[in-house]
Amino acid sequence: MTKTITARLPDDYIKNLDEVAKKEQVDISTALRKLLAEAFVRWKIANALEELRKGEISIGKASEKANVSIWDMIVLAKENKIDWMEYTEEDLQRDIKIIKKLESK
C-alpha cells in the first residue's frame, strides 16, 4: 500500500533531487523514494548501534533491529568500537576456576 504525503523542501533539496533523478534516469518521486529507503537503512543501523553501545540491547537484537545478519552486526560493532560481549571480570574469574579444575583431572 502506498500513501501520498506532502512536504515542504528547501530549494537546495529540490536541486539535489533533480540531480539524483537525472543521474539515475528516474522521475523525482522515484529518486526521493530511493533516497528515503537508503536513509532508513542507515538510520536503523545507527539506531541499533547506539542502543547496543548503551547496553540496552544484545548483539542479536541489534542485528534484528538493523535488519542485517548477526555477522554483519558484529563487524559494524567492531568498526564502531562497541564492546558488545559483556564479558566481565567475574566471568573471567569463573572461567579460570573451571579451567583449573579441568586441568587437575
N, C-alpha and C positions, 0 to 999 in steps of 0.2 A: 504494500500500500504506500502511496506517496501522498504528500500533503504540500500544498503551496504555502510558502511563507514570504513575507516581505521584510526587507531590512534596509536601513539607510547606510550607505557605504561612502566613505570619503573618496574624493576624486582619484587619489593615488591607488586605492584598492581597485577601482574600476579600470584604471590604466593597466595595472598589473594583471587583472583578469583578462583584459583584451589581449595582452601579450601572451599569456598562457594559452588562451583559446586559439590564437593564430599559430603558435608553435605546435600545439597538439592537434591542430586542424579539426577543432570541435567548436560547438557553439558555447556561449558564455555559461549557460546553465550547466552543461556537461563539465566544463572546466571547473566551475565552482563546486559541483558535487565531488569531483575527483580530489580537489584540494581539501575539501572538508573531510573526506574519507581518510586521506593521509594524515590530516591533523588529528583525527580521532584516534588513529593507531598510535601516533606519537604521544598523545595525551594519556591514553590508557597505560602505556609502558611507563611514562614518567610518574603517573599517579601510583602505580603498583610498586615501583622502585622506592618512592617516598614512604609509602606505608611499610614496606619491607625494612627500610633504613630505620624507621621509628620502632620497629619490632611489633607492629600492630598485626601483621600477617606473616604467615610462613612462606617459604620459597614456592611451595606448591600452590598456595592460594594466590600468590603474586603472579605465577605463570598463568593461572586461570583468568585472573582479572585482566591481564595484559593480552590474553589470547595468543600466547606463544608457548612453545614447548618448555618443559622444565629445564632442559639442557640450555636452551637459548636464554632463559631467565638467569641461570647460573652464570653464564658468560656476561650478561648485562650487569648482574650484581658485581661481578669481579671488575668489569670495566669502570663501574661507578664506585668502586672501593667500599662496597657494602658488605659487612660481616653478617652473614645470614645463618651461620651454623649454630649459633647459640651453645657452643661448647664451653662450659665453664671450668673454672679451676677445680671445683668439686667433681665434675665429670672426669677430669684428668686423674685426680687422686683415686677415685673409684676404679678407673681402668687400670691404673698402675697396680693396685692391690690385686685385682683379678689376674693380671699378667703374672705377678709374683707367685700367686697360688698355682697357676698353671705350670710355671717353670719348676716349682718344687715337687711336682708329681712325677 
